[in-house]
C-alpha cells in the first residue's frame, strides 16, 4: 500500500492573485482509494495505467473546483469505494486515522438479478460435488501410497 499526501496551507476559494478559481475546501480532506486500479507487474509491484492516473488527477482537480479542459460541466462527487471528501468531524470520528478505506467505504455491489436462494442452492451443490471429488482423490492417494509401501 502507498499513501500520497498533498498538503495545502491555503484551501480558501480563490488564491490572492485571482489567477485560479477554486472552491472553498477549508475543513475538508480528499481521500482516494486506488487499490482496485492498476495491474500487478510482479509479486510486489503494482503499476497504474495512464488512464488510472488521469482518473485520479481528474478527481483531485474536480474536488479543488478547477475547470477541466474537457468542455464538459463536471462537479466533484463522492464515489463509494473510490473517493470521499471528509470533514474534520469525519476524521475525528475515526480517531484521526487517515486510511482512505475508512472514509471511501466499499463500492456499490452490482445486482446480477439472481436471488440469494438460487445462488446459495447452486453454490451448495458445487461445494458438495467438490467435497465428493476430494474424498475420491484422497482414496486414490492412499491407494497409491500403499502401493509404494507407505500405507498405514
N, C-alpha and C positions, 0 to 999 in steps of 0.2 A: 504493500500500500504506500501511496505517496500523497502528501498534502502540500498544496501550493498556497501560500498566504500572500495576498495582495493587500498591503496596508495603505490606507489613505487618511491623512490627517484632516483633510477638508472634504466633508461629504455634503456640504451645502449645495443647493441647486446650481447656480451659475458661479463660475470662477470670477475672481475680481477683475480680470481683463475682459470678461464677457466674450471670449473667443469661442468657448464651448458651452452649449446649453445642456445642462444635466438636471435630473430631478433631484429633489432633496432626499438623501439617503441616511440622514442622521439617525442613529439608534438602530440601524439595520445592518445585518451581515448576510452576505450571499453564500450559501453552501451549495456546491455542485458535487454530486457523487457520480463519477465516471467509471465505476467498477465494471459496468456492463459494456463499456466501449473498448475498442481496440481488439487486437488479437495477440496470442502468445507467440513470441519469436522463438523462445526456448523455455525451459522449465521455470526460469526465474525472471524472464524479461517479457513485458507486455508492451506493445507498440501501438500508439494511436495513429489512425489514418489521417490524411489531410481533412477529410470530411468530419471526423470526430473533433479535430482541433477547431475547425470552422464553427461547428455547433457550439462548442464551449465558449469560443470567442464571441459569437453572436449573443449567447445567453448573457454573458458578462456585460456587453455593451447595451443590450436592451435593459438590463437591470439598472445600469447607470443612467438610462434615459437618453442615450445618444441616438441620433438619427443614423440609420443604416443606409448604405448606398444602393439597396435593392429596389428602391422606388415603391416598396410596399409599406403601408401603415402597420407597424407592429408595436406591441407593448409587451413588457415583461409579464409573465405569469408563472406561478409555481407549477412544477410538474412532478407529481408523485413518483418517487423512485429516482429522480434526476436532480432537481434543484428546488431550493426554498430560500426565500428571503425572510430570515428570522429576526425578530426583535430582541432587544436586550432582555426583555421579560422572558422570552422563549429560552434564551441561553441560560438565564438564571434558574429557570425551572428545571433545566437539565444539569444543574450543579456546575455550570460553566465548562462542561465537556464539549470540545469543539470537533467531534467526529461527525462528518457530514451525514452519515447514515441515520443518526439520531434525529435529524431535522427533516430530511427529504422523505423518510419513510420508505414504504415498499411501493413498487409500481402497481398500477391497477391490473387486476387479473382479467384476462380476456375470456369471456364466457364462450365455450365451444358448443353450447346448445345441448350437451349430453347431460342427463340428470345424474345426480350423485349416486342414486341407487343402481343405475345402469353401469356407471363406471366402476362402482365397488364390486358388483357382481362379476364383471369382466376381469378386473384385477385379481379378485379372489380365485377365479378359475385358473388364471395364468399362474398364480402362486402355487396352487395345489398341483398343477401339471409339472411345474419346476421342482417341487418337493418330491414327486414320484420319480422324476428323472434322476434327481440326486440320490434317492435310495438305490435305483438300478445301477448308477455309476459306482456307488460305494460297494455294492455287492461284486461288481466286476473287478474293482481294485483289490478287494480282499481275496478274490479267487486268484488273481494274477500274483499277488504277494505269496499266497500259499503255494502256488506252482513253483515259485522261485525259492521256496524254503523259508519264507519269513512269516509264516502263519502263526497263530496263537500257540 
